[in-house]
């Protein structure tokens, strides 16, 4: 389901113009795609921030002239401290078109204690229907034991998706938590004693 946004085209570019837009509660963006000239847009800040919680959100952009575009969020730039939206790169999509996207990996289930599950690959590159981009892919670790591994090629993908990432990449694993042994602690104590002796000298 596409998120509908009423957007405006913009003629002023550069850092100053972008800063003024953000002060007004809007987000500068550029729409690319299909060999056409990029369209510079101004998006409503609050509605865009809500839509951008999903990094691959599908947007329906409605312009004042009555035209509309379907687009995917391709790249998000955020303020380094406030984490507010600074700029968006959007890509035009059409029904039936395939796009390559990065889909987050989510673990489900619990491994056998005391082992813990780890995500080794945060996202998978998939080729998907542009109008049906999955929010995430799931990897089930229920009942898994120490040494368990899941490779990209083993992940059950959403219907209509194709794997682009290397199938041999490790996506998730299960391992026992590392516990410091007495030997490690003794070694650390010896190092600290040696450092103190050196300082006294």
C-alpha positions in Angstrom: 0.0 0.0 0.0 1.5 3.3 -1.1 1.8 6.2 1.3 0.1 9.2 -0.3 2.0 12.6 0.0 1.0 15.9 -1.5 4.3 17.4 -2.8 5.6 20.5 -4.5 8.2 21.0 -7.1 11.1 23.4 -6.2 13.2 25.7 -8.3 15.7 26.9 -5.6 18.6 24.5 -5.0 21.7 24.5 -2.8 22.3 24.3 1.0 20.6 27.6 1.7 17.4 26.7 0.0 17.3 23.3 1.6 17.9 24.8 5.0 14.9 27.2 4.5 12.7 24.3 3.5 13.6 22.4 6.7 12.9 25.5 8.8 9.4 25.5 7.2 8.9 21.8 8.3 9.5 20.4 4.8 12.0 17.9 3.4 13.9 18.5 0.2 14.0 15.5 -2.2 15.0 14.5 -5.7 13.0 12.0 -7.8 15.1 10.0 -10.3 14.2 7.2 -12.8 13.5 5.8 -16.2 16.0 8.1 -18.0 14.0 11.2 -17.3 15.4 14.5 -15.9 15.4 14.5 -12.1 12.5 16.3 -10.4 13.4 18.4 -7.4 10.6 18.2 -4.8 9.5 19.6 -1.4 7.8 17.0 0.8 5.7 17.5 4.0 8.0 16.9 6.9 5.8 15.0 9.4 4.0 12.7 6.9 7.4 11.9 5.2 9.1 11.1 8.5 6.3 8.6 9.3 6.6 7.0 5.9 10.4 6.9 6.1 10.3 4.6 9.1 10.3 1.9 6.5 13.5 2.4 4.5 11.9 0.9 1.4 8.6 2.7 1.7 6.4 3.0 -1.5 5.2 6.6 -1.9 2.4 8.0 -4.1 3.5 11.6 -4.9 0.7 13.9 -5.9 1.7 17.2 -7.5 -0.3 20.4 -7.8 -0.7 20.0 -11.5 -2.7 16.8 -11.0 0.1 14.4 -12.0 1.3 11.7 -9.7 4.4 9.4 -9.4 4.9 6.1 -7.6 8.4 6.1 -6.0 10.5 4.2 -3.6 12.8 5.8 -1.0 16.3 5.0 -2.2 18.4 6.9 0.2 17.8 8.8 3.4 20.0 11.6 4.8 19.5 12.6 8.4 20.8 15.3 10.7 23.8 13.9 12.5 22.5 14.9 16.0 18.7 15.4 15.7 18.3 12.4 13.4 15.6 14.4 11.6 15.2 14.0 7.8 17.6 16.2 5.8 17.1 14.9 2.3 15.6 12.0 0.3 16.6 10.4 -2.9 13.5 8.8 -4.6 13.3 6.4 -7.5 10.3 6.2 -9.9 8.7 2.7 -10.2 6.0 1.2 -12.3 3.7 -1.8 -11.9 5.3 -5.0 -12.9 8.8 -3.6 -12.6 11.6 -5.3 -10.6 13.8 -3.3 -8.3 16.9 -4.3 -6.2 16.5 -3.3 -2.6 18.1 -4.0 0.8 15.7 -5.8 3.1 16.4 -6.0 6.9 16.9 -9.4 8.5 14.8 -10.2 11.6 15.4 -13.2 13.9 12.4 -15.2 15.2 12.4 -17.9 17.9 14.8 -18.6 20.7 17.9 -20.9 20.6 18.7 -23.5 23.2 20.0 -21.7 26.4 22.7 -20.7 27.2 23.4 -20.1 23.5 22.5 -16.8 21.9 21.5 -15.8 18.4 23.3 -13.2 16.3 22.5 -11.4 13.1 25.7 -11.5 11.0 24.2 -9.8 8.0 21.9 -6.9 8.7 20.2 -6.8 5.3 19.8 -9.0 2.2 19.9 -7.7 -1.4 16.7 -8.9 -3.1 15.1 -8.3 -6.5 11.4 -7.7 -5.9 8.2 -6.4 -7.4 8.5 -2.6 -7.1 4.9 -2.4 -5.8 5.3 -5.2 -3.3 8.5 -4.7 -1.4 8.7 -6.8 1.8 9.4 -5.0 5.1 11.8 -7.7 6.2 12.9 -11.3 5.9 12.7 -13.7 8.8 15.3 -16.2 10.0 14.0 -18.8 12.5 16.4 -19.8 15.2 13.9 -21.6 17.4 15.6 -24.6 19.2 18.9 -23.9 17.4 22.1 -24.9 19.3 25.7 -23.6 19.5 27.3 -23.7 16.0 24.1 -23.3 14.1 24.5 -21.1 11.0 22.1 -19.8 8.3 23.4 -18.9 4.9 21.8 -16.4 2.5 20.9 -19.2 0.1 19.0 -21.0 2.9 16.7 -18.1 3.8 13.1 -18.5 2.9 12.3 -15.4 0.8 9.0 -13.6 0.4 7.0 -14.7 -2.6 8.2 -13.2 -5.8 11.6 -12.2 -4.4 14.9 -13.3 -5.8 18.2 -13.3 -3.9 20.9 -10.9 -5.2 23.3 -11.2 -2.3 26.0 -14.0 -2.4 24.3 -17.2 -1.3 27.3 -18.3 0.7 27.2 -15.3 3.1 26.3 -16.1 6.7 23.2 -14.3 7.7 22.7 -15.5 11.3 24.4 -17.8 13.7 24.0 -19.2 17.2 26.9 -19.4 19.7 27.6 -19.7 23.4 28.4 -16.4 25.1 32.1 -15.8 25.7 33.1 -16.1 29.3 36.5 -14.9 30.5 38.5 -17.7 32.0 40.6 -17.4 35.1 43.7 -17.6 32.9 42.5 -14.5 31.0 41.9 -12.6 34.3 45.3 -13.7 35.6 47.0 -12.5 32.4 45.2 -9.2 32.7 46.3 -8.8 36.3 49.9 -9.5 35.4 49.8 -6.9 32.6 48.4 -4.3 35.1 51.1 -5.2 37.7 53.8 -4.8 35.0 52.4 -1.4 33.9 52.3 -0.2 37.5 55.9 -1.3 38.0 57.0 0.5 34.9 55.2 3.7 36.1 57.0 3.5 39.4 60.4 3.3 37.6 
